[in-house]
Amino acid sequence: MKSRVNTTGKRIIKIVDFQHLQMLRKAIREILSSKDTFQLSILGQLGNDGFFLDKMEVGLERELKTYWNGVLETKTDFGIFGNPEFGTLFVNGPVASQFLKDISGEPLGAISAGPYGILRGMGILEEEVNSHLKLLKEGHYLLFIRTYTQYWKLIKKQLGKLI
């Protein structure tokens, strides 16, 4: 008897940026409707208006976690942290554990070069990392899509209709 291995291509992480929350939500709905194999995560700012973690309302993190779990239609990791380059950021989904990993009492994403190092560690090319981080600083949301190469082609086609 021969065993058969189902190959789905190489596992990849792609990042797509969205300037507006409405477009991000629309893209997520479109991707979720495909029922393909993927994991979604989001990294974004909580505003550039001098918002600091110590001023945060007690229930805000819980409310945001509930909101994003609803958008992603699943329970995911969620966290908020301050970064000297980007201000106050939130992250959810499977990549949250990388940004929230404790390094000497602080999340890795809170270190100045943390987001850069995390993205490079994911295998994202340097030019793409710099471009995505510039957009993050400008207030864009970064949608991380972890999938297989064959599914990425389908997702990219779906997103092409929206972008």
C-alpha positions as CSV (number, residue, x, y, z in Angstrom):
1,M,0.0,0.0,0.0
2,K,1.3,3.4,-1.0
3,S,0.8,6.4,1.3
4,R,-0.2,9.6,-0.4
5,V,1.0,13.0,0.7
6,N,-1.2,15.9,0.0
7,T,1.0,18.9,-0.9
8,T,-0.4,22.3,-0.6
9,G,2.8,24.3,-1.4
10,K,5.1,26.2,0.9
11,R,3.7,27.9,4.0
12,I,4.0,31.7,3.7
13,I,3.2,34.9,5.5
14,K,2.0,37.8,3.4
15,I,1.2,41.3,4.7
16,V,-1.5,43.5,3.1
17,D,-2.0,47.1,4.4
18,F,-5.3,49.0,4.6
19,Q,-5.6,52.7,5.2
20,H,-9.2,52.5,6.4
21,L,-10.8,50.2,8.9
22,Q,-13.8,49.7,6.7
23,M,-11.7,48.3,3.9
24,L,-9.9,46.0,6.3
25,R,-13.1,44.6,7.6
26,K,-14.4,44.1,4.0
27,A,-11.2,42.3,3.1
28,I,-11.4,40.0,6.1
29,R,-15.1,39.1,5.3
30,E,-14.0,38.3,1.8
31,I,-11.1,36.1,2.9
32,L,-13.3,34.3,5.6
33,S,-15.9,33.5,2.9
34,S,-13.3,31.5,0.9
35,K,-13.0,28.7,3.5
36,D,-9.4,28.1,2.5
37,T,-6.6,27.3,4.9
38,F,-5.2,30.5,6.5
39,Q,-4.6,32.4,9.7
40,L,-5.3,36.1,10.0
41,S,-3.6,38.6,12.3
42,I,-3.8,42.4,12.5
43,L,-1.3,45.0,13.7
44,G,-2.4,48.7,14.0
45,Q,-2.2,51.9,15.9
46,L,-4.6,53.2,18.5
47,G,-4.1,56.7,17.3
48,N,-1.4,59.3,17.2
49,D,-3.0,61.7,19.6
50,G,-0.8,61.3,22.7
51,F,-2.7,58.2,23.8
52,F,-0.6,56.4,26.4
53,L,-1.2,53.0,28.0
54,D,-1.3,54.4,31.6
55,K,-4.3,56.6,30.6
56,M,-6.1,53.6,29.0
57,E,-9.6,52.8,30.4
58,V,-9.6,49.6,32.3
59,G,-12.1,47.9,30.0
60,L,-10.7,49.2,26.7
61,E,-8.4,46.2,26.0
62,R,-11.2,43.8,26.7
63,E,-13.6,45.7,24.4
64,L,-11.0,45.8,21.6
65,K,-10.3,42.1,22.0
66,T,-14.0,41.3,21.8
67,Y,-14.4,43.6,18.7
68,W,-11.5,42.0,16.8
69,N,-12.5,38.4,17.8
70,G,-15.9,39.3,16.3
71,V,-14.3,40.6,13.1
72,L,-12.0,37.6,12.7
73,E,-14.9,35.2,13.8
74,T,-12.6,33.4,16.2
75,K,-11.0,33.8,19.6
76,T,-7.4,35.0,19.2
77,D,-4.6,36.4,21.3
78,F,-4.8,40.2,21.7
79,G,-2.5,42.8,23.2
80,I,-1.8,46.5,23.4
81,F,1.7,47.9,23.9
82,G,3.6,51.2,23.5
83,N,6.4,51.5,21.0
84,P,8.7,54.6,20.8
85,E,8.6,54.6,17.0
86,F,4.9,53.9,16.4
87,G,3.0,55.0,19.5
88,T,0.4,52.7,21.0
89,L,-0.1,49.6,19.0
90,F,-2.5,46.7,19.1
91,V,-2.0,43.2,17.8
92,N,-4.2,40.2,17.5
93,G,-4.2,36.7,16.0
94,P,-1.4,34.2,15.8
95,V,1.4,36.8,15.4
96,A,0.4,38.4,18.7
97,S,2.5,36.0,20.7
98,Q,5.6,37.2,18.8
99,F,4.9,40.9,19.5
100,L,3.9,40.3,23.1
101,K,6.8,38.0,24.0
102,D,8.3,39.2,27.3
103,I,11.8,40.5,27.0
104,S,13.2,41.8,30.3
105,G,9.7,42.8,31.5
106,E,8.5,44.4,28.2
107,P,6.8,43.0,25.1
108,L,9.2,42.5,22.2
109,G,7.0,44.8,20.1
110,A,7.6,47.6,22.6
111,I,11.3,47.7,21.8
112,S,12.2,50.4,19.2
113,A,13.5,47.9,16.6
114,G,11.1,45.1,17.8
115,P,8.5,45.3,14.9
116,Y,11.3,45.4,12.3
117,G,13.0,42.3,13.8
118,I,9.8,40.4,14.2
119,L,8.8,41.0,10.5
120,R,12.3,40.1,9.3
121,G,12.2,37.0,11.4
122,M,9.0,36.0,9.7
123,G,10.9,36.0,6.4
124,I,9.5,39.2,5.0
125,L,12.0,41.0,2.7
126,E,13.8,44.1,4.1
127,E,12.2,46.4,1.4
128,E,8.7,45.1,2.2
129,V,9.3,45.4,6.0
130,N,10.4,49.1,5.6
131,S,7.4,49.8,3.4
132,H,4.9,48.2,5.8
133,L,6.4,49.9,8.9
134,K,6.2,53.3,7.1
135,L,2.6,52.7,6.4
136,L,1.9,51.5,10.0
137,K,3.5,54.8,11.2
138,E,1.1,56.6,8.9
139,G,-1.9,54.9,10.5
140,H,-2.5,52.0,8.2
141,Y,-3.6,48.6,9.5
142,L,-1.4,45.6,8.6
143,L,-3.2,42.3,7.8
144,F,-1.0,39.3,8.2
145,I,-2.2,36.3,6.1
146,R,-0.5,33.0,6.9
147,T,-1.4,30.4,4.3
148,Y,0.1,28.1,1.6
149,T,1.3,29.4,-1.8
150,Q,-1.5,27.8,-3.7
151,Y,-4.2,29.4,-1.5
152,W,-2.4,32.8,-1.5
153,K,-3.0,33.0,-5.3
154,L,-6.8,32.7,-4.6
155,I,-6.8,35.1,-1.7
156,K,-4.8,37.6,-3.7
157,K,-7.3,37.4,-6.5
158,Q,-10.1,38.0,-4.0
159,L,-8.3,41.0,-2.5
160,G,-7.6,42.4,-6.0
161,K,-11.3,43.1,-6.3
162,L,-11.2,45.2,-3.2
163,I,-7.9,47.1,-3.4
